[in-house]
Amino acid sequence: MICDFKRLSFLFAILVLFPATAWAEAPKETLQRSVDQVILLLQDPAYKDAATKPVMREKLVKTVQGIFDAKELSRRALATNWDKFSPAQQERFSEAFLTLLQNTYLDRIESYSDEKVNYLAEKMLAADRAEIPTVVTSKGRDIPITYRMRNASGWRVYDVVIEGVSLVQNYRNQFAQILLKESPDKLIDMLGKKS
């Protein structure tokens, strides 16, 4: 009994001295776990079956949503224009932008055909930001993809750089051009129509 109490006291002391964040997943592990979940769903025979595909696609959507930080992606894609949006517009924009990205992402990953993902060493940019370079081998071609992640109650992607082209920067340029002529509501409507 005393021995068990001592063990429990020791475990409690460790938990107090080393907070949960010390055991939290590293950004690379988080990304790899998420991508592995996506690949498992795509490889599941139920995903190919027309009767079960809608349910499987919904699982895939939830997994993809869990990977990306919609608000941070949106804030970075709008840059200085973010503050010109009301909180309600920011919310609507984030939802529409995430839907657009997820549909684009899903269309691409649904054509998955046993590509191999090689995860390289993560690079910490700050205590709460990291880059995880990967190389996707597809049909004998290596495609460099870097995921930029941020830790805000868990590591999530806020930008993807494919062959040197930043997703956020690409959309930032497009949105800035549109917002020179159109209102935030018009941009949100345009995103909704593209989704």
Helices and strands as residue ranges (DSSP letters): H 2-17, H 20-23, H 27-43, H 45-48, H 53-67, H 70-78, G 79-84, H 87-109, E 116-119, E 123-126, E 129-138, E 141-151, E 155-162, E 165-166, H 167-181, H 184-194
